[in-house]
Amino acid sequence: MNIRRAGAADLEAMMVVENACFHELRFPRDLVRFMLSNAEFTSFMAEEAAAIGSATIHVSGGSAHLVSIGVLPEHRCRGVAAALMNVAEEEARSRGARTMALQVSVVNVGAMNMYLRRGYATTHCLKDYYGRGKDAYLMQREL
């Protein structure tokens, strides 16, 4: 597996991951295009023969936010998300961030466990964050 910084030419590959991982909650193409071209955002692609996952962070001042992370279903439970988190956290630190925050669905136990193992703590519940009756946890850690 190779992880590299994504750019504007990776829009289609990013959309494959978005569509496969997030269904109705996926980011629209125009927003993904914006994130790939705006200096406050950094995206990464995990690849084998093709894209198998992606992550995007937003860094502003001393804080970073994990905007999105997704791994194609057939490549999960192989360390792809952890590898993407490693490069995302390192990028955030290199850009001066001291903390990283993220939102995760309360039903996404696998992702929550990964974040907890990495030192993230739940700060509070965000009611209806993903839509009516679809809550999320806000999690954060020091970098």
C-alpha positions, -999 to +999 in steps of 0.1 A: +000+000+000+012+035-009-001+067+007+004+100-010-009+135-010-039+139-033-044+167-058-069+180-082-062+151-106-075+127-079-110+140-079-125+109-096-106+085-073-117+106-042-153+104-055-151+066-058-141+064-021-168+089-011-195+070-030-185+036-017-181+047+019-207+074+026-237+068+003-263+095+010-239+114+034-211+117+008-196+151+000-207+166-033-182+166-061-179+204-060-170+203-023-144+176-028-129+196-057-128+227-035-110+207-007-084+194-032-076+229-043-078+250-011-045+254+009-062+250+043-072+214+033-049+184+027-061+152+013-043+118+011-049+087-011-042+052-001-035+031-032-027-004-043-034-009-080-061+018-075-074+040-048-085+021-017-090+049+008-087+086+014-085+111+042-089+149+043-079+173+071-085+210+076-059+229+095-064+264+108-043+280+135-034+256+162-061+231+155-069+205+129-101+187+119-104+153+103-130+162+076-133+128+061-117+093+062-129+063+042-117+029+032-133+008+005-153-020+022-132-048+007-100-032+021-111-026+057-095-042+087-061-042+071-046-010+087-055+013+058-074+038+080-047+037+107-020+045+080-041+073+067-045+087+103-008+085+108-001+107+078-030+131+085-019+136+121+018+141+110+006+167+084-014+185+110+015+186+134+038+199+107+014+227+100+014+238+136-018+221+149-017+211+185-051+193+185-072+172+161-109+169+163-133+147+144-170+135+143-179+099+141-213+082+140-224+067+173-231+034+154-196+033+138-180+012+165-150+001+145-140+037+138-146+048+174-124+020+186-096+030+163-099+066+174-099+056+211-068+034+206-051+065+190-058+086+221-090+104+210-115+111+237-152+118+233-161+153+243-198+152+237-227+139+216-239+159+186-276+152+183-289+146+148-255+155+133-260+131+103-297+137+101-328+131+122-320+104+148-284+100+135-261+112+162-223+116+162-196+119+189-172+147+188-138+133+196-105+151+201-069+145+210-037+164+216-011+160+188 
